Amino acid sequence: MSTVVSLVNACLMASYEGRVPPTWILRAVENGLAGVGVFGTNLAPPEPAAPGAAPYGTLRDDIAAPLRAVRPDVLIALDEEGGDVTRLDYHRGSPYPGNHALGAVDDLGLTREVARAIGADLADAGINLCLGPCADVNSRSNNPIIGVRSFGADPGRVARHTEAFVRGLQDRRVAATLKHFPGHGDTGTDSHTALPDIDRDLPALRALDLPPFAAGIAAGAKAVMTGHIRLPHLAEPPATLSPRIVTGLLREELGYDGVVVSDALEMAPVLDRWGFGGAAVLAWSAGVDLVLLGASGVEHALPQVYEAVESALKKGELTIERLEEAAARVAALRAWADPVPTGTDTGRSGSDTGRSGIGLVAARRALVAVGVPSPGPSGPVHCVRLSSEANMAVGVAPWGLDRALDGLGRLASALDVDPGTDPADIPLPAAGPLVVVVRDAVRDPWQHATLDALRTRRPDLVTVDMGLEPAPGRLAAPLLLTRGAGLANAVAAAELLTGRTWPGPPSGG
């Protein structure tokens, strides 16, 4: 293996498709690959899934153990934000509420405790790098990619909770990653599909978007992820590929000397223009240390990256010294993130409420009820969910109330309604308690109109919105706002609706 390939591998994070690491990625790890990204599709539970089963054992035994057997200090990373964005619980829903709920409760101790529990779950599963928290200030209410992933719209509040979350994760020796630098909260475009432009000059960035990153850096965040966003007032290339933003703004102005991670290069606006090799070279030249290739199998991308680096070195577009600097930072991160045990399971092993129940405690505190009678109805509840398409960061993780109601023994029926369905074609029970579950209904014309139409037929229905909290009065009572679509949020809502408490103590320490 050439020196260049070895050096490039030391600054790369790849991924693969399927349940078990294939030979090619084990070989890459043996040849110095810095890290492996794990995604929900790698954690498909066995069919049929055992009741209450969690995929942590599969992750630890089938993924982490083989990788660490090749090299104990390999970075194993995934997106675990709690709430809507989860990989550990991709096939069941997160037992923790996400940032929007935690920011609304505004209890820094609670945020740190939730993050500490998430960190413990990650460590038990063999993960030592969390691609979170989301430090973006959600300054645009119709943002299609951030929304409930943000602690809120106030920079000071987001900064405080970002700091608390970083400290909680890293209490468990799991490295935190602030994202998406320099701030993704004012975008009107999903950066998975197109390159968003953010109309912020430097003073506005300093006032609105940078405070949470500064707070997370002060808390000792081990990594910062750049966003595929363009800031025309500062630079033409997207942030991930911009020396002005990575080296100038993050390194020099904010004084950050930890690992800079790129967002996935496979995202369309980057990959379509520059390709894996070209984008990787530009990212390293800009000051990025660890290049994340993407969620899909990227075996074919590795030769492209090696070839592009060889060419860039010959042309003087990239230097060996820059790669060595990046590799040294990544090596320091690997040394800090001590390899975790992979032979025993000390986690919560299938609990729906999070380690020591803290997830449900937090979700209950975040719940808002408007005009909902308490205690709730005594009989089983009919549940209608108006389906909505989630962005790629969320994926197809389950959401809704049917599982939570069923777990409480109070599910009469469950119906999922596809987007665009004519409200007149939706069957409703003539009697019995009815809930209609939506997500961001005020931002989705079909959901909003359908909800109004169903209410004319059943004025007593209860709306449960599991998205970003709408402005007061935008949705009619009776109304429950969960402030997120994690399983913990659903359980808290189902408890209030039925007057029942989720059964059994949570497992775990």
N, C-alpha and C positions, 0 to 999 in steps of 0.2 A: 504494500500500500504506500502510495507516495506521501511525502510530507504535506503537500497541499490538501490532499483528501483527508488526511488525519486532522489537519487544522480546521478544515471546513466542518467535519463531523463534530468537532468540539464546540461548534457554535450553532448546531442544528437541532431542531426537534421535529421528528417525523411521527406518522401515525400509520395505522393499517386497518384493514377491514376484517371482520370476523371476531370470533370469541377468543381465540388463542393466538399469541404472537407468532407470526409465520417465520420461517427460516431466514428470510431476507432481512427482517428487522432485528432478529437475534444476532445475525452476522454483523449488521451495521452497529449495534451496541457494542459488540466485541471489538469492532474497529473504531471505537471512540465516539459513537453518536451520543450527544449530550443528554438527550431526553426523548421520551415517548409520550405523545398526547393520547389520552383515552377519551372516548366519546360514548354517548348513550347506546349507539349501535353496537359497540363492543360488549355491552353488558346485557344483551337480551337474556331474560330468565329462561330456564328450562321449560319446556312445554309438556304437560300442563304445569304451571307454577304452583308451588306449594302454598297453602294459605298463609298469609303473613310473611312470606319469604322476602328477604332483602338480598340484593345481588352482591353484598360486600364480600362474602366468602368467595364467590366466583372471581371478583376482581383481585382479591388478595392471592388466591391460590392459583388461578388460571392465567393471570396477567402479571401481577407484581412479582410473584415468586420466580417464574421463569426468567424475567428480565433481570432481576437482582442476582440470580444464579450466574448470569453471564458477567454482570458488573454491579457490585453492591451499591455504588454511589450514583447510578443512573437517575436522572430526574424523571419522575412519573407525574404527569400533570393532567388536570381536568378542570372544566368550568363548574364550580360549585358555589353559587351565590345564595342558595336558599330560595324559597318561593318558586317563581315560575321557571327559573333557570337552574336545573339540577341535572347531574349526570349519575351520581350515586343512586338516586331514586328515580331515574328517568322513566321507568316502567310502572311506577306506582304513585309518584307525586312526592314532593319534599315534605318531611315532617317539621320543617322550619318555615316561618314566614320570611319573605324577602325584604329588600331594603325599604320599599315604600311603606310597608307596615311598621318596620322598626323606626324609621324616621318620623312617622306620624305619632307613635307612642312617645318618642323623644326621651328615652331613658338610656343613658349611655352605659350604665351597668348592665342593663338587659341586652343591649346590642353586643357588648363584649362577651357576655355569657353565652349568647346564641352562637357567636363566632367561635368561641372556645369549644362548644359542643360539636359544631361542624368540623373544626380542626381535629378533634378527637376521632370522629367518624372517618375522616380522611386518613389519618395516621393508622388507624386500625385496618383500613383497606389497603395500605401500602402506598398511599399517595403522599408525596412530600412537596408538591408545588400546586397551589390553588390559583387558578386564573381568575381571581377576584380579590377584593370587592370592586364593584362598579363605583367609581368615584365621580361620575358625571353628574352635573347639576341639571336636572330636567327642566330647563328654562322654556321649552316649547311644549305646550300641553299635548299637541298632536304628533309628537315625536314617534315615529314608527318602530324604533329599535330599542329605545331606553325605557321610558314609561315607568312601570313598577320596579324596574331594576335600579332606580335611583333612590337615594334617601330623601329626595325632595327638590324643591325649586329654590330654596334659600341656601346660598353658598356657605354661610356660617354653620347651619345645621348639618349640611352634607359633610362639611369638613370635620365636625366633631364626631359624627358617627363613622366616617371613614377611618379616623384615627382609632376609635374604639374597636372596630371590626379587625383592623390590622393587628392590633395588640392581642385580641382574642385568638385569632388564627395562629399567630406566632408564639403564643403561650404554649401551644401544643407542638411546637417545632415543625409546623407546616408553613412554608414560605407563602406570603401574600403577594398578590400582583395587583397594583392599582391600574385601572383601565377606565376609559380609552383616551390616553393623553393626546392632545391637550384639552380634551373635553368634547363629548359627543352629544351633549344635551340640547343643542339648538339645531339639530338636523331635522329636515323634513323628508329625508330619503334614507332608506335602509341601505347601509354600506355593504351588505352582502350582495346587492344587485347593481348598485350604481354609486358613483363617487359623490358624496354630499359636499356642497360648498357651505361654509360657515362665515357669515358676514360679521366677523369680529375683528377689530383692530387690537393692538397689543394692550392698551389701557383697559379695554373691555374684558379681554381675556384675564388680565391680572385681577380685575374686580370680581368677575363672575365664575370663571372656570378653573382657575389655577389654585384657589385656596384649598380645596379638598386634596389636591395632589401634594401641595406643600405640607398639609397636616399629616398625610399618610407617610410622606418621606421623613418628617420629623419623628413619626412613630417607629421608624426603622423598617419600612416596607422593603422586602428583599428584591422586588421586581416591579417594573412599570411597563405596561403594554401600550404601545402606540395605536392610534386609530387610523383607519383608512378614510380620513377626512381631509378636505382641502381648505386652507385658510388663505384666500387670495391676498389679503392685506399683508401677509407675512411671507408666503412662498408659493410657488406654482405647483410643485409636486405634493402629493398627499403626505400627511405628517410622518408616516412610516418611512418614507423615502427622502425626507427633507433634512439636510444638515442644519438649516436655520432653526428647525423646531426641535430635533433630537439633541444635537450638540449645543446649539445656541441657547434655546429656551430651557430645556430640561437639565442639561449638564451644567451649563455656565450660570444661567440666572437662578435656577432652583437649587443648584449645588448637588445634584443627585449623582452618586458614584456607584450605584448598584447595577443590577442587570436590567438592561432594556430589552424587552421582548416584542417582537412584531406581532400584530394580529395576523391571522392566517393568510398566507400569500395566495391561497386558492380562491379567495373571494373575487368575484367576477371583475370588478373595476380595476383591480391590480393585475390579476392573471391575464385577462384579455389583452391588456396593453403591453405588459412587460414580460410575461411568462415567468416561470419559476426562477430560472437562472438570472435573467435580467433584474427582476425585482429583488432577489436575494443580494446581488452585488450592490445595488443601489441602497438597500437597507443597511448593509454593513458599512458602506461608505458614509452613510448619514450618521452613524454612531450606534446603530442597533447592535446588540451583542448576541442574542439568541433568536434565530429566525425560525418561526413556526410555519411549517409548510401547509398544513391543512388537515381537515377532518377525514377526507377520503384516503383510500390507499394511495400512497405517493411514492411507491417504489420507482416508478418511471421518472420521477422528478429528480432523484439524486444525481444521476449522470448529467442531467441538464445543468444542475447547480455547479457540479465539479468543473464542467467544461466552461461555463460562464466565468467562474472565478479564475481559472487558468488564463483565459483570454484577457480578463480585466487586469490581472497582474502584469501581463506582458505589455499592455497598453498604458499602464500607469494609472488606471481608473480605480484601483484598489491596491492597498499595500499589505505585505506580510505583517508589518507592525500593527496595523489596524486589526487584523484577524487575531494576532497574538494577544492584543489587549482584550478583545472580546472573549477569547477562550479563557483568559486568566480570570475575568469576572465570573464567567459561568462556572469555572472550576471552584472558585471561592463559594459560590452558591451551593454547589453540590456538597462541599465540605461542611457547610453550615447545616444543611438539611440532612441530618443524620439518617442513615438507612433505618427504616422501621421494621419491627418484627413481622414476619409473614407466616408464622407457624401457629399462632393462637388468635382467637377472636375474642376481644374484650369489649366489643362494640355493643350497640343496642339490639342487633340481631332481629330486625323485623319490627321494631316498635313503630307505631304510626304517630307518635307524639314527640319524638326526639329524645336524645339522651337526657335522662332524669326528668322528662316531661317539659323541658324548658321551651320546646317548640310550641307546644299547645298553650302554655302560659303566655307566651308572647302573642300568639294568634288571638287568644281571647281578649287581651288588652287592646289589640288593634281593631277589633270588630266594632262597627258602628251600626246601631239599630235605630231606624226612624219609623215610628208608628207600628212597630211589631209587638203584638201582645205578649206578655210574659206571665205565667208560663205559656208555652206554645200549645198547639193542638194535641189532644190526647191520642188521636188515631194516626195510622200510617199516612205518609205524605206522598203525594204524586209529584214527580219531578220532571220538568221539561227543560232541556238545555238547548239554547240557541247557539249552535256551533260557530266558532270563528277561527280564522286562519292565523296561527301564531307566526312570528318571524322565525328566521333560521336559528337564532340564538336559543330560543325556547324549544324549537323542534316540535315533536308530537307527544310530549309528556302529557299524561292524562290530567284532566281537570274537571271540575264539576262537583255535585253534591251526592250523587247516587251511592258511591261507595261509603261515604260517611253516614248517610241515612241508613243504609243497609247494616252497617256495623253497629248502629244503635237500635236495630230491630224496628225501624220506622219507615221503611221504604215500601210504598204501595205499588208504584210503577215508575219506570224511567223511560224517557223518550228523548232521543237526540234528533235535532232538526237541522238539516243541511242549510248552509247559507243560500239565500235567494228563494227559499221556499215561500209560496203564497201563504200568508197567515190563515186564509180560509181553509187551507188543506191540512192544518195542524189539528189533530184530534185532542180535545180536552175532556177530562172527566167532568161529569155533570155536578158532582158533589165530592166533598172531601177536601182536606187541605191541599193546596197547590202552590208550588214554588216554580218560578221561571228563572233559570240561571243564565246570566249573560256575562260578557267580559268586554269592558270599555264600550258599553252600549251607546253612550252619547257621542262616541266618535265613529260609530258604525251605523249609517242610515238604515240599513236593513234591520239590524237588531232593534234599533230605536222604534221604527215604524211597526215592526212585528209585535214588540212588547205592548205598544199602545193598542194595537188591534186585539190582542189577546185579553187585555184588561177590560175592553168593552164587553167581552163575553163572560169573563170571570172577574168582576171588580174586586173580589176578595183575595186575588192572588198576591203572593209575596214575591217581590223581585229581589234576587241576590246577585249583585254585581261584583265580580271577582277581578276587576281590572283597576285601573287608576281611579282614585277617588274623584267623582264628578263634582262640579260646583253645586252648592246647595240649591235644591229646587229643580235640578235638571231631570231627575227621575222621581216619579210619584211614589208616595208611601202607600202601603207598608213596604219597607225597604231595608235590606241588609247590605252593608258595604264591608267586604272582607279585606280589601286593600292588597289583594294578591290571590293567586290561584294555586298555591301549594296545598298539599293534603292537610297540613295543620290548619290552614285557613278554612278549608271545607269542614273539618271536624268542629271547629269553634262555631261556625254558622249552624251546623246541624244540631249541636248541643242546644243552642239558644232556641232554635225552631221547635225542638221536641221536648225541651225541659229535662232531657236525659244527659248523663255524664258519660263520656267515653269510657268503655269498660276496661278494667284491669290496669295495674300499674305498669309503667313503661319499663322495659328491660334496659340494662346498661348501667354504667357507673355514674 
